[in-house]
Amino acid sequence: MWLSCSSVGRKFVMALTGACLVLFVTFHCVMNAVAICWPAAYNSICEFLGANWYALIASVGLAFLFILHIIYALILTVQNRKARGNVRYSIEKRPKNVEWSSKNMLVLGIVVLAFLVVHLIQFWAKMQLQEIRGVEGAIPPAAGTLFIQEAFSLVWTPIVYIIGFVALWFHMNHGFWSMFQSCGWDNEVWIGRLKKIGCWWVSIVIALFVAQAIVFTVKAHDKDYLKDPVLREQYKDMIPAMIEKDFGPDAAQLGQQIRMSSYDQVSQGIRQMEAGMRQQAEQMAAPEAQEYLKNNPAAAEQFKEVQERAKGLTRVVAFFDYLEAGDNQPEMNVIEVNQPN
């Protein structure tokens, strides 16, 4: 097949996949800008782009393009080295018209790949992957701002990201115009123009990425994503999804009550409910209570339900503890959140 067997076809595939990845990186930059200007909207986007079918198709498609780009890059590199043989070792100085990045695209690509792995571990693996696996993490997958908080509160994160961004600048700056050259748009006039357009485009995107990493780091160390009142209300509205499996049919009623109450009311009410259920579970775990449960299957089933709900509420209380760890809050005027019947 022409696309896989010929050098021109392989370069065309590299150009096509590279163009798609450039567009994705630009889109990602815009999403990060939303996280800075309107954090609550960023969380809404994260929820929209969760484990829904359209988001999964996009993720699989993007992964396919990236893997294809890497495979063809390795094939072309091996092919070029075989074609040059030992000639490259006899050249002491590189031609002046050959960019440094063009000679080191593979190395730059490896650095970008390593950076991408770190980024996927810090975000995608804890968000969309958790939803796919059906695993309940400590942080709701839709709370994208909290994953920013977790990642950029680490000292090494901005350092790794900025190194990755620098490598990405070199890689994309060369790749931007060379993908047009691979498609035959290689006359002297347009290549010069495309180099300038590519340099401006890539420089703006990477400069924004670096600025965003700095802003995220400052906000994370100030714990803005934990303390912001608007975000806390949004986190509170994510709780029904966290307890849906544990509360079954009653989750809808409890969820409605949570959404109608303020963050402070829900925080205190959930804590009271969790303490009551935990105490009830401890009482039913006593030897005399266990003897009673053996002879009463209905009561035993109810005890099991209480245990499951207590576990779910314990997870929610831990979430509130995480959000409020740095607070010095006065006593709150609490409206109790009652357990549904």
C-alpha positions in Angstrom: 0.0 0.0 0.0 1.3 3.5 -1.0 0.8 5.0 2.4 2.7 2.4 4.3 5.2 1.1 1.7 6.6 4.2 0.1 8.7 6.9 1.7 6.4 9.6 0.3 3.3 7.8 1.7 4.9 7.5 5.1 5.8 11.2 5.2 2.2 12.0 4.2 0.9 9.9 7.1 3.4 11.7 9.4 2.1 15.1 8.1 -1.5 14.2 8.5 -1.2 12.8 12.0 1.0 15.7 13.0 -1.5 18.2 11.8 -4.2 16.5 13.9 -1.9 16.6 17.0 -1.1 20.3 16.5 -4.8 21.0 16.5 -5.4 18.9 19.6 -2.5 20.7 21.4 -4.1 24.0 20.5 -7.5 22.8 21.8 -5.9 21.7 25.0 -4.3 25.1 25.5 -7.8 26.7 25.1 -9.2 24.3 27.7 -6.4 25.2 30.1 -7.3 28.9 29.6 -10.9 28.1 30.6 -9.5 26.5 33.8 -7.8 29.8 34.7 -10.6 32.2 33.6 -13.6 30.2 34.6 -12.7 27.2 36.7 -16.3 26.0 37.2 -16.8 25.9 33.5 -13.6 23.8 33.2 -15.2 21.3 35.6 -18.3 21.2 33.5 -16.2 20.5 30.4 -14.4 17.7 32.3 -17.8 16.2 33.2 -19.0 16.5 29.6 -15.8 14.9 28.3 -15.9 12.0 30.9 -16.5 8.4 30.0 -19.3 9.3 27.5 -19.3 7.5 24.1 -18.3 10.5 22.1 -15.4 11.3 24.5 -14.2 7.7 24.4 -14.3 7.6 20.6 -12.3 10.9 20.5 -9.8 9.5 23.1 -9.3 6.2 21.1 -9.0 8.2 17.9 -6.4 10.5 19.4 -4.4 7.6 20.8 -4.5 5.9 17.4 -3.1 9.1 15.7 -0.4 9.5 18.3 0.7 5.8 18.1 0.6 6.0 14.3 2.8 9.2 14.4 5.3 7.5 16.6 5.5 4.3 14.5 6.0 6.1 11.3 8.6 8.5 12.9 10.6 5.4 14.0 10.3 3.8 10.5 11.4 7.0 8.7 14.3 7.5 11.1 15.6 3.9 10.6 15.0 4.2 6.8 17.0 7.5 6.7 19.8 6.1 8.7 20.1 3.1 6.5 20.1 5.3 3.4 22.9 7.5 4.7 24.9 4.6 6.0 28.2 5.8 7.5 28.2 9.1 5.7 26.8 11.0 8.7 29.9 10.1 10.7 32.2 11.7 8.1 30.6 15.1 8.3 32.1 17.3 10.9 29.8 20.3 10.4 26.1 20.4 9.6 24.9 22.5 6.8 23.9 26.0 7.8 20.4 25.6 6.3 19.5 22.5 8.4 17.7 23.3 11.7 18.9 21.8 14.9 15.4 20.5 15.6 15.3 18.7 12.3 18.3 16.7 13.3 16.9 15.8 16.7 13.2 15.2 16.1 13.4 11.7 17.4 15.1 12.8 20.7 12.6 15.7 21.0 9.8 13.3 20.4 11.0 10.9 23.1 11.1 13.9 25.6 7.6 14.9 24.6 6.4 11.3 25.0 7.9 11.1 28.5 6.2 14.3 29.4 2.9 13.0 27.9 3.1 9.9 30.1 3.5 12.1 33.2 0.5 14.2 32.1 -1.7 11.1 31.5 -0.8 9.6 34.9 -1.7 12.9 36.7 -4.9 13.6 34.8 -6.4 11.1 32.4 -5.6 8.0 34.5 -7.4 9.6 37.5 -10.4 11.0 35.5 -11.6 9.2 32.4 -9.9 5.9 33.1 -11.4 5.8 36.6 -14.8 6.3 35.1 -14.2 3.5 32.5 -13.1 1.1 35.3 -16.0 2.1 37.5 -13.6 2.8 40.4 -14.6 5.3 43.1 -11.5 7.5 43.7 -11.0 10.0 46.5 -11.8 12.8 44.1 -14.8 12.8 41.7 -13.6 12.5 38.1 -15.5 15.6 37.1 -13.5 17.8 39.6 -10.8 18.7 37.1 -9.7 21.7 39.1 -8.9 19.4 42.1 -6.6 17.3 39.8 -4.9 20.5 38.9 -4.6 21.2 42.6 -3.1 17.8 43.2 -0.6 17.9 40.3 0.7 21.5 40.6 1.0 21.4 44.4 4.0 19.1 43.8 7.3 21.0 43.5 8.6 19.0 40.5 5.4 19.3 38.3 6.0 22.8 36.9 9.7 21.9 36.2 8.8 18.7 34.3 6.0 20.5 32.4 8.2 23.5 31.3 10.9 21.1 30.1 8.2 19.2 28.2 6.9 22.5 26.7 10.3 23.5 25.5 10.8 20.2 23.8 7.3 20.4 22.3 8.1 23.9 21.0 11.1 22.6 19.0 9.3 19.5 17.8 6.1 21.4 16.7 8.0 24.4 15.2 9.8 22.1 12.8 6.9 19.8 12.3 4.5 22.6 11.5 6.1 23.7 8.2 7.6 20.3 7.3 4.2 18.7 7.2 3.3 21.1 4.4 6.5 20.3 2.7 5.7 16.6 2.9 2.4 17.3 1.2 4.2 19.0 -1.7 3.8 22.6 -0.6 7.5 23.2 -0.8 8.2 26.2 -3.1 10.6 28.7 -1.7 8.0 31.5 -1.2 5.5 29.5 0.8 8.0 27.5 2.9 9.3 30.8 4.2 5.8 32.0 5.0 4.8 28.7 6.6 7.9 28.8 8.8 7.0 32.2 10.1 3.3 31.2 10.6 4.4 28.0 12.4 6.9 29.8 14.6 4.2 32.4 15.7 1.5 29.8 16.2 3.7 27.4 18.2 5.3 30.1 20.2 2.0 31.6 21.2 0.6 28.2 22.2 3.7 27.1 24.2 4.0 30.6 25.8 0.4 30.2 27.0 1.1 26.7 28.3 4.1 27.9 30.3 2.1 30.8 31.7 -0.8 28.5 32.6 1.6 26.1 34.4 2.9 29.0 36.5 -0.6 30.2 37.3 -1.7 26.7 38.2 1.3 26.3 40.5 0.6 29.6 42.3 -3.1 28.8 42.7 -2.4 25.3 43.9 0.0 26.5 46.6 -2.5 29.1 47.7 -5.1 26.3 47.7 -7.5 28.4 45.6 -9.1 25.3 44.0 -10.0 24.0 47.5 -11.3 27.2 49.1 -13.1 28.9 46.2 -16.8 29.2 47.3 -18.2 28.7 43.8 -16.1 25.6 43.2 -17.1 24.2 46.6 -20.7 24.5 45.6 -19.9 22.6 42.4 -18.0 19.9 44.3 -20.9 19.6 46.7 -23.2 18.9 43.7 -20.9 16.0 42.7 -21.6 14.1 45.9 -24.8 12.4 44.7 -22.8 10.6 42.0 -20.3 9.5 44.7 -23.0 7.7 46.8 -25.3 6.5 44.0 -24.1 2.9 44.2 -24.2 2.8 48.0 -27.7 4.3 48.4 -29.5 2.7 45.5 -33.0 4.1 44.9 -32.7 6.4 47.9 -29.7 8.2 46.3 -32.1 10.3 44.1 -33.9 11.7 47.1 -30.8 12.4 49.1 -29.1 13.9 46.0 -32.0 16.3 45.6 -31.7 17.4 49.2 -28.0 17.9 48.8 -28.4 20.1 45.7 -31.0 22.3 47.5 -28.7 22.9 50.5 -25.6 25.0 50.8 -22.0 23.5 50.9 -21.7 24.2 54.7 -25.0 22.6 55.5 -24.2 19.5 53.5 -20.7 19.2 54.9 -22.0 19.2 58.5 -25.2 17.1 57.7 -23.2 14.4 55.9 -20.8 14.2 58.8 -23.7 13.8 61.3 -25.3 11.1 59.1 -22.0 9.2 58.7 -21.3 9.3 62.4 -24.9 8.0 63.1 -24.6 5.2 60.6 -21.1 4.2 61.7 -22.3 4.0 65.3 -25.3 1.9 64.2 -23.0 -0.4 62.3 -20.7 -0.8 65.3 -23.7 -1.7 67.6 -24.9 -4.3 65.1 -21.5 -5.8 64.9 -21.6 -6.7 68.6 -21.8 -10.5 69.4 -25.3 -10.3 70.8 -26.5 -8.3 67.8 -24.8 -10.8 65.4 -26.7 -13.7 67.1 -29.9 -11.8 66.5 -29.0 -11.2 62.8 -28.4 -14.9 62.2 -32.0 -15.7 63.0 -33.4 -12.6 61.2 -32.5 -12.5 57.5 -34.4 -9.3 56.9 -32.5 -7.5 59.7 -29.2 -9.0 58.4 -29.9 -7.6 54.9 -30.7 -4.2 56.5 -27.4 -4.3 58.4 -25.5 -5.0 55.2 -27.2 -2.0 53.6 -26.2 0.2 56.6 -22.6 -0.9 56.2 -22.5 -0.1 52.5 -24.0 3.3 53.1 -21.6 4.0 56.0 -18.7 3.2 53.7 -20.0 5.6 51.0 -20.5 8.4 53.5 -17.1 7.8 55.0 -15.7 8.4 51.5 -17.7 11.6 51.2 -16.5 12.8 54.7 -12.9 12.2 53.6 -13.6 14.3 50.6 -14.9 17.2 52.7 -11.9 16.8 55.1 -9.7 17.1 52.0 -11.4 20.3 50.9 -11.5 21.9 54.4 -8.1 20.8 55.7 -6.7 24.4 55.7 -9.9 26.1 56.9 -10.4 28.0 60.1 -14.1 28.2 60.0 -16.4 29.5 62.7 -19.4 27.5 63.9 -22.0 27.1 61.1 -25.7 27.5 61.3 -26.5 23.9 60.3 -29.6 22.6 58.6 -29.5 18.8 59.1 -29.4 16.6 56.0 -31.7 13.7 56.9 -31.3 10.1 55.7 -34.0 9.2 53.3 -36.4 6.5 54.3 
